[in-house]
Amino acid sequence: MIKEEILMLKRDDPGYPPKMKELTGMPQTLYALGELPDPLKPSVGIVGARMCSAYGRKTAYEFGKILAENGVQVISGMAAGIDGSAQEGALDGGGKSFAVLGSGVDVCYPRGNTTLYNRLKHAGGILSEHPAGTAPLPYHFPSRNRIISALSDIVLVVEAKSESGSLITVDFALAQGRTVFAVPGRVGDALSDGCNWLIAQGAGIAYAPEAVLNELLIGRGTSAYFESRIKKARLRHLSEKRVKHASSLSEEARKVYEALSFEDPVYPDAIALKTLIDISAVRASLQELAGAGFVEEPERDSFLRRCPDTEEP
């Protein structure tokens, strides 16, 4: 009966996940039981050790729950330990979670996650590149990690040893242009070695769920905050678009505008150094931009890009 519920998607089908379709090395056929991730909603892949600590299990659960409460889809592998705990948290948070298996979607592995498997079918989905009935063979699991990262905007590692399989997911994430975060751990704790190493290499520090939410431009528990950030981003894009199409601006003024930001005021001498434009010409360009409404002077002799007050109708 369950085989009749399985959806089979070819790579050129309209329903094939857009985040996967844009990447090379994705499976030509994808099998799904339940739903597919919503491409318009943010997704975070949460991975980590199977033999995790009680702290790691609790942390993964809390991250999954809080992310889900803020509208984030949680992607993982339904494995014992960190994966399953994060997905349980997501479902308990009233959100959607999606498991990518190293078996057919009709094969629950590990058996200890049968309850989670059944919950995911009704509040998310089960995905695999393998046909129904495929056994969970060891060599399937490293390759399924590329699908977890492909479906994610951010990959979060909660606990991992220095040679953990979770680092394979990180390698895929980096190759696919995804952002990587890691939960910091105690120095000398083997289960934190992988995470601490990732942070040392430049991964984002997941000191709390807010760190991940902020990266996604979401304020915890405040949809109004999310909407305001999105609106601000649209207005800033509109400002850049107006400058680009302002035929009256000189080339020097355009270069000066490129040297400015929306957040940090810049002084004319710093602009001159950055653009190699004479300081007097920089000041003339700033006056030109200010007259057109493209820059502002929050403090004497320091300048910012100006964000328009309203969007175009």
N, C-alpha and C positions, 0 to 999 in steps of 0.2 A: 504493500500500500504506500509506503514512504517513497518508493522510487517514482511513483506517479506525481509526487509533489515537487520533485527536483527540477529546477530550471536549468537549462543548458544554454549558455551564451557563447556565440562565436565572437572573435575579436572585432569583426565588422558589423556586429549587431548594434542597433541604437542603444540597447540597455546595458551594454558592456561598460563597466565603470570608467568614466572619463579620465580619472587620475591614472589608471592603468593603461588606457589606450594611448596616452601621450608618451609612454615610455617604451624603450626597446627591452627585449628579453622577457616580456610578459607572455603568459600562456595563450595559445590560440583558442582554447576552449576553457570556459569557467563554469563550474557547477555551483548552484546555490540552493539552499533550503531555507525558506523564510524570505526576508527582505534583502535588498542590497543597500549599502551605505548611501545616504543622500549626498550627492556631490555638492550641494549648496550649503551644507552644514560642515563646521570644522570637525576634524577627526584627529585623535591622538592614539598612536600605537603604544601600548604599555607592555613591556617585556622584562624578564628577569629570571632569576634562578628558580629551578624546580624545587630543589632542596633549600628553601629559603628559611630565614629566621622568623620568629614570631613577630619581631619588629617589622621586617620586610613585608610580611603578609598583611599586617595592619596598615602599613603605609600605602601599599598598593591598593587596598580596599578603599582607603580614605581618598586617595587621588582619583580613583575611578568614580567614586560616588559624587565628589564635589564637581568634577569635570562634567559628569552627566547632568547634575542639577543645573548647570549653566549652559546646557544645550550642546555639549560636545559629545560626539560619538566615540566610543572606545573600541579600538581594534586590537586583537591579541590572538593567541594561539590555543586558548582553552587548556593549556598545559597545567599540571599540578603546580602549586606554589604561586609565584607572582602573577602569572597570566590569569589563572582562574580567579584569584582574589580580586584583581582589578576589574574583571568582568562582572563578578558578583556585586561589587560596589557600584558599578555603573547601572546595573539593573535595579538594585535597591534604591538608587538615586532617581529612579523614574525615567532613565534614559534608554538609549539604544546601544547595543554592543554587538560586535561581529567577530566571529571566530574563523580563522583560516586554519584548516586542518592539513595534516600530512597523510591523510587517508581519504576515502570517499566521504561525502557529506552524510551518508547514511551509517557511517561507522563511528560510534562514540569512543574516543580515546583521549585520555584514560577513562576506564570504566567508573572510576571514583567521581568523575564529573558528570555523571548521567543527569542529575537534577539540573545542573547548570546548562547542559546541552539542550534539555527540553525547554528551559526558560528562554534560551537564546533563539530558538526556533519561533517563539511568539513575541519576542521583544528585541528583534534584531535579525540576525541571520547566521547561517553556517556556510562557509565558502571553501572551495577546493579546486585545484586544477586537475584532480584525479577523478576518474569515473566512479560511479556508485559501486560499492563492494570492494574497492581497493583497500588493502590492508595497510596499517600504519607502519611502513617499513622505515628503518633508521635513516636511509639516505633521502627520504622525502622531506624531512624536517628542515634541514638547512635551506633548501630551495624554496620552501613555503614562506620563509622569512622575507623574501623579496616582495611578496604580495602584501604582507603585513605593512611593510614600510611604504610600499607604493600607494596604499589606500590611506595613508596617514599624512597629515600636515606636519606633525611633530612626532618623533619617536622618543619615548621616555623610558629610561632604564632605571629600575628601582633597586635591585640588588644583582650583582654579577661578580663572579670570580674573574681573575685576570685572563683566563682562557675560556670564558663562558661562551656558550652558543649565542647568547644575546648580542655579543659583539659582532656576530655575523649579520644580524639585523641592522646594526649601526653602520656597518660597511655598505650594505645595500642602501640605507637611508642617505648616506653622504653621496654615493654615486648617483642617486636619484634627485639630489638637490633638496632633501628634506632637512629640517632642523632637528638637532639632537639635544636632549636634556638628560641629566642624570641626577639621581638623589644622592647627596653626599653621605659618606659613612665614616665610621671611626677608623683612624689610622691603625693598621695592623690587623684589622678584621678582614679575613679572606673574602667574605661575601661582599665587601665594599671595595676591594682592590680595583675591580673593573670600572666601577662608577667613578672612583677618585681619579683613576687614570684618564678617563674620558674628560673629566672636568679640567684636568691639567692640560689636556690637548685642545681645550677650547669649547667643550660642550657647555650648554647653559646649565646653571645651577638650580635644580628644582628644590629650593629650600622650603617651598610650600606650594599647594596647588595654584595659588595666585601667580606664581612665577610663570607657569604655563599659560594660565588664562590671560595674563598681560601680554605674552608673546602673540596670542591669538586675538588681541585687542578686545578682550572680554573682562569686565569687572565682576568679581564674584557676587552673585546674587542680585545684580542690577542690570536688567535689560536696557534701562534708560542709558546707563553708562556705555554699554555696547553700541547702542544706536548713535550716541553722541560722538563716539570715536569714529564710527563709520562715516557719519556726516562730515566730521572734520577732515577725514581723509579725502572725501569727495570734493570738498571745497578747496583743499590744497591742490588737488589734481586740476581743478578748474582754474585756479590761479596760474599754474604752470602752463596750462593750455592757452590761456589768454595772452600770456607773455609771448608764447611761441608764435601766435597768429597776429600779434600787434605789429602791423607793417610800419608804424611810425617810429618804432624804437630803433636806435642805432645798434650796430654790431657790438660796440663797446658796452652799451647798456645791457645787452643780452649776456655778455660775458660776466659782467659785474653781478647780475641777477643769479647766475649759476654759482657764483662764489658765496652766496648768502644761503641761510637756512631759515626754517620757520621757528626753530627753538632757541638757538644760541646767537645773541647779537654779535655782529662782526664790525671791527673798526676799519676805517678806510685804508690805513696803512697795511693792515693784514690782507685786505682785498688786493691792494697794489702788488704785494709780494706774491700772492697766489696767481693773479692773472697776468702779471708782468705789464700792467697798464700804469702809465704815469699817474701819480697821486692826484694831480689837478684834474686829469681826465676821469679818474674814479669818482671824484666829488661831483663833477658835472653829470656823470652817468647816474649817480645816486639821486641828484635833483631831478633828472629826467624820469627816473623810475618812480620817485615819490609823486611827481606831478601827474603821472598816469595811474597812481593808486596801487602800485605794485610793491612798494616797500614802506616801512614805517620806522620811526626813530624812537624806540621806547625810552632810551636814555641819551643824553647829549653825545652826539658823534658816534653812536653805535646803531647798527641797522639790522633789521629783520625783513624777511619776505612777509608781505601782508596777505592775510587770508581774506578772501571776499566775504562779505556779510551774508550773502544769499547765493543760492544756486541759480543757474540760468533756468528760465521757465521751460 
